[in-house]
Amino acid sequence: MIRVAVLDVEGTTSSISYVHERLFPYAYRVMPVWLAAHSGEPEVASALRSAASLAGRPEADRSEIVDILRDWIRRDAKIAPLKTIQGLIWQDALASGALVSHVYDDVPRALRAWTERGLVVHIFSSGSVAAQRAWFRHSPHGDLLPYLTGYFDLENAGAKDSPDSYRLIARSIGAAPPSIVFLSDVTAELDAASTAGWHTVAVQREDAPPVPGDHLAVADFDQLDLHGDPAGRPLPVGPDASAAQSGVRRS
């Protein structure tokens, strides 16, 4: 039976357009000033050194590294030091009220229902752990952190399209792969989780591009029954359940 749910954020719990239209431009805009104020902090200094090294410019000064980071933002690069710095910027902005996160209305309902039934919920996002925690703490629905147990990102788990990342997470949380379900809007991530032996659910939000593949697909969390069938697989509920059922897959 499913005992653990691991959730993607962008496109799954939260709007892709909100992230790209609000968060990315904010980090891009304030990065020079923010780094001038925080570059001496150990975590920031380490991320800056890592960014310069990954860009092949280990001797770059802060101004050059800002250019590197901004270029990665424009390209939506999934690079750990960028995600670390963005996450810290967003953490400050969310805490101060300069930004407010976005979480779909069905998400808090599902988190409450799942945790009340004993499910353990984790997050796995390319955004840093700091960003994840700030995002769910400062949601328009209030503080959602009490419903979340753990947080995984590119630094502590690895690439989201690698099966090894999902194997590492399963070991880290002490859960057997068949007891875990991963919810995401990205086929490569779902395929990787499936290869690692997890159950998978494609979340197809209205404002997101289609999710190809043969994973069980739902439009929102209200359409999903994680109690599952007798084999322990998640099931769709609602008017489109019979159509979605044909996509059920157990790895």
NORTA-V455674 format. One record per helix or strand of 3 or more residues. SS is the DSSP state (H for helix, E for strand). FROM is the first residue (numbers start at 1). TO is the last residue. If there is no record, write none. Layout:
BEGIN
ss-><SS/SS>
from-><FROM/FROM>
to-><TO/TO>
END
This chain:
BEGIN
ss-><E/H/H/H/H/H/E/H/H/E/H/H/E/H/E/E/H/H>
from-><4/16/42/62/80/105/120/129/145/150/163/177/180/187/199/216/221/241>
to-><7/38/54/74/96/116/124/137/147/152/173/179/184/195/203/218/223/245>
END
